[in-house]
Amino acid sequence: MRFHIILQTKQAERPFTIILDDPLANSYIQNLYAPDPDPNMTIEMYERTFEQNEELGLNDIKVEGYELADNSEDSAQQPEEKGQ
């Protein structure tokens, strides 16, 4: 019985819904109605949860002040020349 339902869905004889939850927005579904909106597609933007960010390793990323850390490492490696 289950196989019959899958076959009907595959042949578009039975309505179905696909829910694609992609927290990194790496997926693409082509809009056949472009540039008009697809009447059969709903796009929902949302904020990732702390748990989703944790799974993706995004909570530990340093996003502020890293330029200063990089510059101080460069200056430590290349001593300044004095008096010429």
HTML snippet that shows the backbone in 3Dmol.js (N, CA, C, O; Angstrom):
<script src="https://3Dmol.org/build/3Dmol-min.js"></script>
<div id="view" style="width:600px;height:400px;position:relative"></div>
<script>
const pdb = `
ATOM      1  N   MET A   1       0.825  -1.194   0.000  1.00  0.00           N
ATOM      2  CA  MET A   1       0.000   0.000   0.000  1.00  0.00           C
ATOM      3  C   MET A   1       0.873   1.263   0.000  1.00  0.00           C
ATOM      4  O   MET A   1       0.591   2.206  -0.740  1.00  0.00           O
ATOM      5  N   ARG A   2       1.928   1.288   0.822  1.00  0.00           N
ATOM      6  CA  ARG A   2       2.801   2.447   0.888  1.00  0.00           C
ATOM      7  C   ARG A   2       3.443   2.725  -0.475  1.00  0.00           C
ATOM      8  O   ARG A   2       3.555   3.877  -0.893  1.00  0.00           O
ATOM      9  N   PHE A   3       3.853   1.680  -1.147  1.00  0.00           N
ATOM     10  CA  PHE A   3       4.490   1.839  -2.448  1.00  0.00           C
ATOM     11  C   PHE A   3       3.539   2.506  -3.429  1.00  0.00           C
ATOM     12  O   PHE A   3       3.965   3.325  -4.243  1.00  0.00           O
ATOM     13  N   HIS A   4       2.258   2.166  -3.363  1.00  0.00           N
ATOM     14  CA  HIS A   4       1.258   2.755  -4.252  1.00  0.00           C
ATOM     15  C   HIS A   4       1.164   4.274  -4.015  1.00  0.00           C
ATOM     16  O   HIS A   4       1.049   5.050  -4.964  1.00  0.00           O
ATOM     17  N   ILE A   5       1.213   4.680  -2.760  1.00  0.00           N
ATOM     18  CA  ILE A   5       1.156   6.117  -2.432  1.00  0.00           C
ATOM     19  C   ILE A   5       2.397   6.828  -2.965  1.00  0.00           C
ATOM     20  O   ILE A   5       2.299   7.920  -3.525  1.00  0.00           O
ATOM     21  N   ILE A   6       3.553   6.211  -2.792  1.00  0.00           N
ATOM     22  CA  ILE A   6       4.800   6.808  -3.299  1.00  0.00           C
ATOM     23  C   ILE A   6       4.761   6.921  -4.812  1.00  0.00           C
ATOM     24  O   ILE A   6       5.175   7.935  -5.373  1.00  0.00           O
ATOM     25  N   LEU A   7       4.269   5.893  -5.468  1.00  0.00           N
ATOM     26  CA  LEU A   7       4.181   5.908  -6.929  1.00  0.00           C
ATOM     27  C   LEU A   7       3.228   7.004  -7.407  1.00  0.00           C
ATOM     28  O   LEU A   7       3.539   7.712  -8.364  1.00  0.00           O
ATOM     29  N   GLN A   8       2.084   7.152  -6.758  1.00  0.00           N
ATOM     30  CA  GLN A   8       1.136   8.212  -7.120  1.00  0.00           C
ATOM     31  C   GLN A   8       1.758   9.596  -6.933  1.00  0.00           C
ATOM     32  O   GLN A   8       1.566  10.491  -7.757  1.00  0.00           O
ATOM     33  N   THR A   9       2.497   9.757  -5.852  1.00  0.00           N
ATOM     34  CA  THR A   9       3.147  11.043  -5.593  1.00  0.00           C
ATOM     35  C   THR A   9       4.191  11.328  -6.658  1.00  0.00           C
ATOM     36  O   THR A   9       4.271  12.442  -7.176  1.00  0.00           O
ATOM     37  N   LYS A  10       4.989  10.322  -6.985  1.00  0.00           N
ATOM     38  CA  LYS A  10       6.027  10.483  -8.001  1.00  0.00           C
ATOM     39  C   LYS A  10       5.435  10.878  -9.351  1.00  0.00           C
ATOM     40  O   LYS A  10       6.029  11.674 -10.078  1.00  0.00           O
ATOM     41  N   GLN A  11       4.291  10.338  -9.684  1.00  0.00           N
ATOM     42  CA  GLN A  11       3.646  10.617 -10.970  1.00  0.00           C
ATOM     43  C   GLN A  11       2.725  11.835 -10.903  1.00  0.00           C
ATOM     44  O   GLN A  11       1.979  12.108 -11.844  1.00  0.00           O
ATOM     45  N   ALA A  12       2.780  12.571  -9.780  1.00  0.00           N
ATOM     46  CA  ALA A  12       1.977  13.785  -9.564  1.00  0.00           C
ATOM     47  C   ALA A  12       0.488  13.509  -9.651  1.00  0.00           C
ATOM     48  O   ALA A  12      -0.284  14.375 -10.062  1.00  0.00           O
ATOM     49  N   GLU A  13       0.082  12.310  -9.266  1.00  0.00           N
ATOM     50  CA  GLU A  13      -1.334  11.971  -9.218  1.00  0.00           C
ATOM     51  C   GLU A  13      -1.912  12.217  -7.826  1.00  0.00           C
ATOM     52  O   GLU A  13      -3.126  12.157  -7.633  1.00  0.00           O
ATOM     53  N   ARG A  14      -1.062  12.487  -6.887  1.00  0.00           N
ATOM     54  CA  ARG A  14      -1.480  12.704  -5.508  1.00  0.00           C
ATOM     55  C   ARG A  14      -0.798  13.983  -5.018  1.00  0.00           C
ATOM     56  O   ARG A  14       0.411  14.136  -5.193  1.00  0.00           O
ATOM     57  N   PRO A  15      -1.549  14.902  -4.408  1.00  0.00           N
ATOM     58  CA  PRO A  15      -0.926  16.137  -3.913  1.00  0.00           C
ATOM     59  C   PRO A  15       0.036  15.832  -2.761  1.00  0.00           C
ATOM     60  O   PRO A  15      -0.180  14.913  -1.972  1.00  0.00           O
ATOM     61  N   PHE A  16       1.103  16.631  -2.690  1.00  0.00           N
ATOM     62  CA  PHE A  16       2.085  16.459  -1.623  1.00  0.00           C
ATOM     63  C   PHE A  16       2.723  17.799  -1.305  1.00  0.00           C
ATOM     64  O   PHE A  16       2.639  18.748  -2.084  1.00  0.00           O
ATOM     65  N   THR A  17       3.354  17.856  -0.160  1.00  0.00           N
ATOM     66  CA  THR A  17       4.040  19.066   0.293  1.00  0.00           C
ATOM     67  C   THR A  17       5.455  18.695   0.676  1.00  0.00           C
ATOM     68  O   THR A  17       5.682  17.693   1.355  1.00  0.00           O
ATOM     69  N   ILE A  18       6.404  19.500   0.242  1.00  0.00           N
ATOM     70  CA  ILE A  18       7.797  19.332   0.632  1.00  0.00           C
ATOM     71  C   ILE A  18       8.157  20.502   1.535  1.00  0.00           C
ATOM     72  O   ILE A  18       7.968  21.661   1.168  1.00  0.00           O
ATOM     73  N   ILE A  19       8.676  20.193   2.713  1.00  0.00           N
ATOM     74  CA  ILE A  19       9.146  21.233   3.616  1.00  0.00           C
ATOM     75  C   ILE A  19      10.663  21.124   3.649  1.00  0.00           C
ATOM     76  O   ILE A  19      11.217  20.123   4.104  1.00  0.00           O
ATOM     77  N   LEU A  20      11.318  22.156   3.168  1.00  0.00           N
ATOM     78  CA  LEU A  20      12.769  22.182   3.096  1.00  0.00           C
ATOM     79  C   LEU A  20      13.272  23.171   4.145  1.00  0.00           C
ATOM     80  O   LEU A  20      13.121  24.382   3.988  1.00  0.00           O
ATOM     81  N   ASP A  21      13.866  22.652   5.206  1.00  0.00           N
ATOM     82  CA  ASP A  21      14.406  23.489   6.275  1.00  0.00           C
ATOM     83  C   ASP A  21      15.917  23.533   6.090  1.00  0.00           C
ATOM     84  O   ASP A  21      16.613  22.555   6.367  1.00  0.00           O
ATOM     85  N   ASP A  22      16.418  24.669   5.622  1.00  0.00           N
ATOM     86  CA  ASP A  22      17.835  24.808   5.300  1.00  0.00           C
ATOM     87  C   ASP A  22      18.403  26.012   6.037  1.00  0.00           C
ATOM     88  O   ASP A  22      18.347  27.128   5.522  1.00  0.00           O
ATOM     89  N   PRO A  23      18.953  25.807   7.240  1.00  0.00           N
ATOM     90  CA  PRO A  23      19.427  26.939   8.033  1.00  0.00           C
ATOM     91  C   PRO A  23      20.582  27.718   7.417  1.00  0.00           C
ATOM     92  O   PRO A  23      20.806  28.865   7.802  1.00  0.00           O
ATOM     93  N   LEU A  24      21.319  27.144   6.481  1.00  0.00           N
ATOM     94  CA  LEU A  24      22.407  27.875   5.838  1.00  0.00           C
ATOM     95  C   LEU A  24      22.027  28.456   4.479  1.00  0.00           C
ATOM     96  O   LEU A  24      22.839  29.128   3.842  1.00  0.00           O
ATOM     97  N   ALA A  25      20.801  28.202   4.036  1.00  0.00           N
ATOM     98  CA  ALA A  25      20.304  28.710   2.751  1.00  0.00           C
ATOM     99  C   ALA A  25      21.180  28.253   1.591  1.00  0.00           C
ATOM    100  O   ALA A  25      21.505  29.044   0.706  1.00  0.00           O
ATOM    101  N   ASN A  26      21.558  26.986   1.594  1.00  0.00           N
ATOM    102  CA  ASN A  26      22.384  26.424   0.526  1.00  0.00           C
ATOM    103  C   ASN A  26      21.556  25.672  -0.517  1.00  0.00           C
ATOM    104  O   ASN A  26      22.121  25.075  -1.433  1.00  0.00           O
ATOM    105  N   SER A  27      20.253  25.692  -0.394  1.00  0.00           N
ATOM    106  CA  SER A  27      19.394  24.944  -1.309  1.00  0.00           C
ATOM    107  C   SER A  27      18.827  25.854  -2.387  1.00  0.00           C
ATOM    108  O   SER A  27      18.731  27.069  -2.220  1.00  0.00           O
ATOM    109  N   TYR A  28      18.464  25.242  -3.474  1.00  0.00           N
ATOM    110  CA  TYR A  28      17.871  25.999  -4.576  1.00  0.00           C
ATOM    111  C   TYR A  28      16.699  25.211  -5.140  1.00  0.00           C
ATOM    112  O   TYR A  28      16.827  24.028  -5.457  1.00  0.00           O
ATOM    113  N   ILE A  29      15.579  25.861  -5.259  1.00  0.00           N
ATOM    114  CA  ILE A  29      14.409  25.291  -5.924  1.00  0.00           C
ATOM    115  C   ILE A  29      14.045  26.252  -7.038  1.00  0.00           C
ATOM    116  O   ILE A  29      13.801  27.433  -6.794  1.00  0.00           O
ATOM    117  N   GLN A  30      14.010  25.752  -8.247  1.00  0.00           N
ATOM    118  CA  GLN A  30      13.759  26.623  -9.389  1.00  0.00           C
ATOM    119  C   GLN A  30      12.302  27.062  -9.441  1.00  0.00           C
ATOM    120  O   GLN A  30      11.386  26.254  -9.288  1.00  0.00           O
ATOM    121  N   ASN A  31      12.111  28.332  -9.655  1.00  0.00           N
ATOM    122  CA  ASN A  31      10.786  28.909  -9.832  1.00  0.00           C
ATOM    123  C   ASN A  31      10.472  28.904 -11.323  1.00  0.00           C
ATOM    124  O   ASN A  31      11.063  29.667 -12.088  1.00  0.00           O
ATOM    125  N   LEU A  32       9.557  28.057 -11.731  1.00  0.00           N
ATOM    126  CA  LEU A  32       9.206  27.965 -13.148  1.00  0.00           C
ATOM    127  C   LEU A  32       8.393  29.160 -13.635  1.00  0.00           C
ATOM    128  O   LEU A  32       8.202  29.334 -14.839  1.00  0.00           O
ATOM    129  N   TYR A  33       7.915  29.979 -12.705  1.00  0.00           N
ATOM    130  CA  TYR A  33       7.121  31.153 -13.062  1.00  0.00           C
ATOM    131  C   TYR A  33       7.961  32.426 -13.097  1.00  0.00           C
ATOM    132  O   TYR A  33       7.431  33.504 -13.365  1.00  0.00           O
ATOM    133  N   ALA A  34       9.248  32.321 -12.835  1.00  0.00           N
ATOM    134  CA  ALA A  34      10.124  33.501 -12.740  1.00  0.00           C
ATOM    135  C   ALA A  34       9.995  34.364 -13.992  1.00  0.00           C
ATOM    136  O   ALA A  34       9.870  33.827 -15.092  1.00  0.00           O
ATOM    137  N   PRO A  35      10.023  35.661 -13.852  1.00  0.00           N
ATOM    138  CA  PRO A  35      10.302  36.464 -12.667  1.00  0.00           C
ATOM    139  C   PRO A  35       9.100  36.669 -11.754  1.00  0.00           C
ATOM    140  O   PRO A  35       9.230  37.352 -10.739  1.00  0.00           O
ATOM    141  N   ASP A  36       7.940  36.111 -12.069  1.00  0.00           N
ATOM    142  CA  ASP A  36       6.779  36.224 -11.195  1.00  0.00           C
ATOM    143  C   ASP A  36       6.904  35.231 -10.043  1.00  0.00           C
ATOM    144  O   ASP A  36       7.604  34.225 -10.166  1.00  0.00           O
ATOM    145  N   PRO A  37       6.234  35.504  -8.929  1.00  0.00           N
ATOM    146  CA  PRO A  37       6.272  34.563  -7.814  1.00  0.00           C
ATOM    147  C   PRO A  37       5.562  33.249  -8.177  1.00  0.00           C
ATOM    148  O   PRO A  37       4.600  33.249  -8.945  1.00  0.00           O
ATOM    149  N   ASP A  38       6.036  32.157  -7.629  1.00  0.00           N
ATOM    150  CA  ASP A  38       5.424  30.848  -7.838  1.00  0.00           C
ATOM    151  C   ASP A  38       4.217  30.737  -6.910  1.00  0.00           C
ATOM    152  O   ASP A  38       4.385  30.814  -5.693  1.00  0.00           O
ATOM    153  N   PRO A  39       3.012  30.559  -7.439  1.00  0.00           N
ATOM    154  CA  PRO A  39       1.824  30.504  -6.588  1.00  0.00           C
ATOM    155  C   PRO A  39       1.787  29.251  -5.705  1.00  0.00           C
ATOM    156  O   PRO A  39       1.016  29.192  -4.747  1.00  0.00           O
ATOM    157  N   ASN A  40       2.600  28.268  -6.017  1.00  0.00           N
ATOM    158  CA  ASN A  40       2.596  27.026  -5.250  1.00  0.00           C
ATOM    159  C   ASN A  40       3.741  26.941  -4.241  1.00  0.00           C
ATOM    160  O   ASN A  40       3.905  25.918  -3.575  1.00  0.00           O
ATOM    161  N   MET A  41       4.535  28.013  -4.124  1.00  0.00           N
ATOM    162  CA  MET A  41       5.695  27.988  -3.236  1.00  0.00           C
ATOM    163  C   MET A  41       5.579  29.082  -2.186  1.00  0.00           C
ATOM    164  O   MET A  41       5.215  30.219  -2.484  1.00  0.00           O
ATOM    165  N   THR A  42       5.894  28.713  -0.959  1.00  0.00           N
ATOM    166  CA  THR A  42       5.931  29.673   0.134  1.00  0.00           C
ATOM    167  C   THR A  42       7.357  29.744   0.657  1.00  0.00           C
ATOM    168  O   THR A  42       7.950  28.717   0.986  1.00  0.00           O
ATOM    169  N   ILE A  43       7.906  30.938   0.736  1.00  0.00           N
ATOM    170  CA  ILE A  43       9.255  31.125   1.254  1.00  0.00           C
ATOM    171  C   ILE A  43       9.139  31.824   2.602  1.00  0.00           C
ATOM    172  O   ILE A  43       8.541  32.895   2.708  1.00  0.00           O
ATOM    173  N   GLU A  44       9.709  31.218   3.615  1.00  0.00           N
ATOM    174  CA  GLU A  44       9.683  31.795   4.953  1.00  0.00           C
ATOM    175  C   GLU A  44      11.110  32.008   5.431  1.00  0.00           C
ATOM    176  O   GLU A  44      11.887  31.057   5.515  1.00  0.00           O
ATOM    177  N   MET A  45      11.460  33.246   5.743  1.00  0.00           N
ATOM    178  CA  MET A  45      12.767  33.573   6.300  1.00  0.00           C
ATOM    179  C   MET A  45      12.645  33.494   7.818  1.00  0.00           C
ATOM    180  O   MET A  45      11.620  33.876   8.382  1.00  0.00           O
ATOM    181  N   TYR A  46      13.685  33.001   8.476  1.00  0.00           N
ATOM    182  CA  TYR A  46      13.646  32.888   9.929  1.00  0.00           C
ATOM    183  C   TYR A  46      15.055  33.003  10.494  1.00  0.00           C
ATOM    184  O   TYR A  46      16.045  32.806   9.790  1.00  0.00           O
ATOM    185  N   GLU A  47      15.119  33.322  11.768  1.00  0.00           N
ATOM    186  CA  GLU A  47      16.391  33.381  12.485  1.00  0.00           C
ATOM    187  C   GLU A  47      16.725  31.973  12.961  1.00  0.00           C
ATOM    188  O   GLU A  47      15.862  31.260  13.472  1.00  0.00           O
ATOM    189  N   ARG A  48      17.993  31.576  12.787  1.00  0.00           N
ATOM    190  CA  ARG A  48      18.420  30.279  13.303  1.00  0.00           C
ATOM    191  C   ARG A  48      18.376  30.297  14.820  1.00  0.00           C
ATOM    192  O   ARG A  48      18.595  31.335  15.445  1.00  0.00           O
ATOM    193  N   THR A  49      18.093  29.143  15.408  1.00  0.00           N
ATOM    194  CA  THR A  49      18.106  29.028  16.864  1.00  0.00           C
ATOM    195  C   THR A  49      19.542  28.902  17.342  1.00  0.00           C
ATOM    196  O   THR A  49      20.445  28.633  16.550  1.00  0.00           O
ATOM    197  N   PHE A  50      19.751  29.096  18.629  1.00  0.00           N
ATOM    198  CA  PHE A  50      21.083  28.934  19.216  1.00  0.00           C
ATOM    199  C   PHE A  50      21.585  27.518  18.957  1.00  0.00           C
ATOM    200  O   PHE A  50      22.762  27.324  18.654  1.00  0.00           O
ATOM    201  N   GLU A  51      20.705  26.531  19.073  1.00  0.00           N
ATOM    202  CA  GLU A  51      21.087  25.135  18.863  1.00  0.00           C
ATOM    203  C   GLU A  51      21.529  24.889  17.417  1.00  0.00           C
ATOM    204  O   GLU A  51      22.503  24.175  17.183  1.00  0.00           O
ATOM    205  N   GLN A  52      20.820  25.475  16.449  1.00  0.00           N
ATOM    206  CA  GLN A  52      21.218  25.327  15.048  1.00  0.00           C
ATOM    207  C   GLN A  52      22.584  25.962  14.815  1.00  0.00           C
ATOM    208  O   GLN A  52      23.438  25.379  14.146  1.00  0.00           O
ATOM    209  N   ASN A  53      22.791  27.156  15.365  1.00  0.00           N
ATOM    210  CA  ASN A  53      24.090  27.813  15.234  1.00  0.00           C
ATOM    211  C   ASN A  53      25.190  26.995  15.887  1.00  0.00           C
ATOM    212  O   ASN A  53      26.309  26.932  15.377  1.00  0.00           O
ATOM    213  N   GLU A  54      24.877  26.370  17.015  1.00  0.00           N
ATOM    214  CA  GLU A  54      25.857  25.540  17.718  1.00  0.00           C
ATOM    215  C   GLU A  54      26.244  24.328  16.864  1.00  0.00           C
ATOM    216  O   GLU A  54      27.425  23.999  16.749  1.00  0.00           O
ATOM    217  N   GLU A  55      25.249  23.669  16.268  1.00  0.00           N
ATOM    218  CA  GLU A  55      25.520  22.522  15.397  1.00  0.00           C
ATOM    219  C   GLU A  55      26.390  22.911  14.211  1.00  0.00           C
ATOM    220  O   GLU A  55      27.224  22.123  13.765  1.00  0.00           O
ATOM    221  N   LEU A  56      26.200  24.118  13.703  1.00  0.00           N
ATOM    222  CA  LEU A  56      26.942  24.592  12.534  1.00  0.00           C
ATOM    223  C   LEU A  56      28.280  25.230  12.909  1.00  0.00           C
ATOM    224  O   LEU A  56      29.045  25.619  12.027  1.00  0.00           O
ATOM    225  N   GLY A  57      28.570  25.343  14.209  1.00  0.00           N
ATOM    226  CA  GLY A  57      29.826  25.938  14.652  1.00  0.00           C
ATOM    227  C   GLY A  57      29.868  27.443  14.519  1.00  0.00           C
ATOM    228  O   GLY A  57      30.948  28.031  14.455  1.00  0.00           O
ATOM    229  N   LEU A  58      28.708  28.076  14.477  1.00  0.00           N
ATOM    230  CA  LEU A  58      28.665  29.523  14.247  1.00  0.00           C
ATOM    231  C   LEU A  58      28.712  30.339  15.533  1.00  0.00           C
ATOM    232  O   LEU A  58      28.980  31.539  15.490  1.00  0.00           O
ATOM    233  N   ASN A  59      28.457  29.711  16.671  1.00  0.00           N
ATOM    234  CA  ASN A  59      28.457  30.455  17.937  1.00  0.00           C
ATOM    235  C   ASN A  59      29.863  30.823  18.386  1.00  0.00           C
ATOM    236  O   ASN A  59      30.028  31.757  19.172  1.00  0.00           O
ATOM    237  N   ASP A  60      30.872  30.119  17.912  1.00  0.00           N
ATOM    238  CA  ASP A  60      32.243  30.355  18.357  1.00  0.00           C
ATOM    239  C   ASP A  60      33.061  31.207  17.391  1.00  0.00           C
ATOM    240  O   ASP A  60      34.257  31.411  17.604  1.00  0.00           O
ATOM    241  N   ILE A  61      32.436  31.699  16.346  1.00  0.00           N
ATOM    242  CA  ILE A  61      33.156  32.501  15.360  1.00  0.00           C
ATOM    243  C   ILE A  61      33.373  33.913  15.905  1.00  0.00           C
ATOM    244  O   ILE A  61      32.443  34.550  16.399  1.00  0.00           O
ATOM    245  N   LYS A  62      34.610  34.387  15.808  1.00  0.00           N
ATOM    246  CA  LYS A  62      34.917  35.752  16.211  1.00  0.00           C
ATOM    247  C   LYS A  62      34.658  36.654  15.010  1.00  0.00           C
ATOM    248  O   LYS A  62      35.330  36.539  13.985  1.00  0.00           O
ATOM    249  N   VAL A  63      33.681  37.553  15.137  1.00  0.00           N
ATOM    250  CA  VAL A  63      33.301  38.403  14.003  1.00  0.00           C
ATOM    251  C   VAL A  63      33.682  39.873  14.198  1.00  0.00           C
ATOM    252  O   VAL A  63      33.540  40.679  13.278  1.00  0.00           O
ATOM    253  N   GLU A  64      34.162  40.220  15.391  1.00  0.00           N
ATOM    254  CA  GLU A  64      34.543  41.609  15.631  1.00  0.00           C
ATOM    255  C   GLU A  64      35.957  41.657  16.197  1.00  0.00           C
ATOM    256  O   GLU A  64      36.314  40.856  17.060  1.00  0.00           O
ATOM    257  N   GLY A  65      36.752  42.592  15.710  1.00  0.00           N
ATOM    258  CA  GLY A  65      38.080  42.814  16.239  1.00  0.00           C
ATOM    259  C   GLY A  65      39.134  41.849  15.729  1.00  0.00           C
ATOM    260  O   GLY A  65      40.280  41.918  16.172  1.00  0.00           O
ATOM    261  N   TYR A  66      38.798  40.967  14.830  1.00  0.00           N
ATOM    262  CA  TYR A  66      39.790  40.015  14.326  1.00  0.00           C
ATOM    263  C   TYR A  66      40.828  40.709  13.445  1.00  0.00           C
ATOM    264  O   TYR A  66      41.953  40.225  13.318  1.00  0.00           O
ATOM    265  N   GLU A  67      40.459  41.843  12.833  1.00  0.00           N
ATOM    266  CA  GLU A  67      41.417  42.566  12.008  1.00  0.00           C
ATOM    267  C   GLU A  67      42.578  43.051  12.867  1.00  0.00           C
ATOM    268  O   GLU A  67      43.729  43.002  12.434  1.00  0.00           O
ATOM    269  N   LEU A  68      42.293  43.514  14.068  1.00  0.00           N
ATOM    270  CA  LEU A  68      43.333  44.013  14.961  1.00  0.00           C
ATOM    271  C   LEU A  68      44.271  42.880  15.370  1.00  0.00           C
ATOM    272  O   LEU A  68      45.483  43.076  15.447  1.00  0.00           O
ATOM    273  N   ALA A  69      43.728  41.719  15.626  1.00  0.00           N
ATOM    274  CA  ALA A  69      44.549  40.571  16.008  1.00  0.00           C
ATOM    275  C   ALA A  69      45.462  40.169  14.851  1.00  0.00           C
ATOM    276  O   ALA A  69      46.629  39.845  15.073  1.00  0.00           O
ATOM    277  N   ASP A  70      44.953  40.185  13.636  1.00  0.00           N
ATOM    278  CA  ASP A  70      45.762  39.837  12.466  1.00  0.00           C
ATOM    279  C   ASP A  70      46.879  40.853  12.261  1.00  0.00           C
ATOM    280  O   ASP A  70      48.011  40.470  11.967  1.00  0.00           O
ATOM    281  N   ASN A  71      46.582  42.135  12.412  1.00  0.00           N
ATOM    282  CA  ASN A  71      47.592  43.182  12.226  1.00  0.00           C
ATOM    283  C   ASN A  71      48.688  43.096  13.281  1.00  0.00           C
ATOM    284  O   ASN A  71      49.859  43.308  12.968  1.00  0.00           O
ATOM    285  N   SER A  72      48.329  42.789  14.522  1.00  0.00           N
ATOM    286  CA  SER A  72      49.341  42.712  15.571  1.00  0.00           C
ATOM    287  C   SER A  72      50.261  41.520  15.339  1.00  0.00           C
ATOM    288  O   SER A  72      51.445  41.593  15.668  1.00  0.00           O
ATOM    289  N   GLU A  73      49.748  40.422  14.780  1.00  0.00           N
ATOM    290  CA  GLU A  73      50.592  39.273  14.456  1.00  0.00           C
ATOM    291  C   GLU A  73      51.554  39.635  13.329  1.00  0.00           C
ATOM    292  O   GLU A  73      52.720  39.243  13.371  1.00  0.00           O
ATOM    293  N   ASP A  74      51.085  40.378  12.316  1.00  0.00           N
ATOM    294  CA  ASP A  74      51.947  40.780  11.204  1.00  0.00           C
ATOM    295  C   ASP A  74      53.067  41.688  11.687  1.00  0.00           C
ATOM    296  O   ASP A  74      54.215  41.532  11.272  1.00  0.00           O
ATOM    297  N   SER A  75      52.741  42.639  12.565  1.00  0.00           N
ATOM    298  CA  SER A  75      53.759  43.574  13.038  1.00  0.00           C
ATOM    299  C   SER A  75      54.751  42.864  13.948  1.00  0.00           C
ATOM    300  O   SER A  75      55.913  43.268  14.010  1.00  0.00           O
ATOM    301  N   ALA A  76      54.332  41.826  14.650  1.00  0.00           N
ATOM    302  CA  ALA A  76      55.247  41.066  15.509  1.00  0.00           C
ATOM    303  C   ALA A  76      56.219  40.259  14.657  1.00  0.00           C
ATOM    304  O   ALA A  76      57.348  40.018  15.084  1.00  0.00           O
ATOM    305  N   GLN A  77      55.819  39.843  13.487  1.00  0.00           N
ATOM    306  CA  GLN A  77      56.671  39.034  12.628  1.00  0.00           C
ATOM    307  C   GLN A  77      57.650  39.887  11.837  1.00  0.00           C
ATOM    308  O   GLN A  77      58.734  39.419  11.490  1.00  0.00           O
ATOM    309  N   GLN A  78      57.282  41.142  11.544  1.00  0.00           N
ATOM    310  CA  GLN A  78      58.129  42.016  10.744  1.00  0.00           C
ATOM    311  C   GLN A  78      58.544  43.221  11.590  1.00  0.00           C
ATOM    312  O   GLN A  78      57.777  44.174  11.729  1.00  0.00           O
ATOM    313  N   PRO A  79      59.746  43.181  12.150  1.00  0.00           N
ATOM    314  CA  PRO A  79      60.164  44.327  12.978  1.00  0.00           C
ATOM    315  C   PRO A  79      60.333  45.577  12.120  1.00  0.00           C
ATOM    316  O   PRO A  79      60.736  45.505  10.959  1.00  0.00           O
ATOM    317  N   GLU A  80      60.020  46.704  12.710  1.00  0.00           N
ATOM    318  CA  GLU A  80      60.134  47.973  11.984  1.00  0.00           C
ATOM    319  C   GLU A  80      61.622  48.371  11.882  1.00  0.00           C
ATOM    320  O   GLU A  80      62.404  48.151  12.806  1.00  0.00           O
ATOM    321  N   GLU A  81      61.983  48.960  10.736  1.00  0.00           N
ATOM    322  CA  GLU A  81      63.349  49.445  10.543  1.00  0.00           C
ATOM    323  C   GLU A  81      63.442  50.849  11.139  1.00  0.00           C
ATOM    324  O   GLU A  81      62.542  51.670  10.962  1.00  0.00           O
ATOM    325  N   LYS A  82      64.536  51.112  11.844  1.00  0.00           N
ATOM    326  CA  LYS A  82      64.694  52.416  12.493  1.00  0.00           C
ATOM    327  C   LYS A  82      65.816  53.211  11.843  1.00  0.00           C
ATOM    328  O   LYS A  82      66.836  52.658  11.433  1.00  0.00           O
ATOM    329  N   GLY A  83      65.607  54.502  11.759  1.00  0.00           N
ATOM    330  CA  GLY A  83      66.580  55.487  11.347  1.00  0.00           C
ATOM    331  C   GLY A  83      67.369  55.220  10.074  1.00  0.00           C
ATOM    332  O   GLY A  83      68.423  54.585  10.119  1.00  0.00           O
ATOM    333  N   GLN A  84      66.893  55.677   8.997  1.00  0.00           N
ATOM    334  CA  GLN A  84      67.668  55.649   7.750  1.00  0.00           C
ATOM    335  C   GLN A  84      67.760  57.006   7.180  1.00  0.00           C
ATOM    336  O   GLN A  84      68.372  57.195   6.129  1.00  0.00           O
TER     337      GLN A  84
END
`;
const viewer = $3Dmol.createViewer("view");
viewer.addModel(pdb, "pdb");
viewer.setStyle({}, {cartoon: {color: "spectrum"}});
viewer.zoomTo();
viewer.render();
</script>
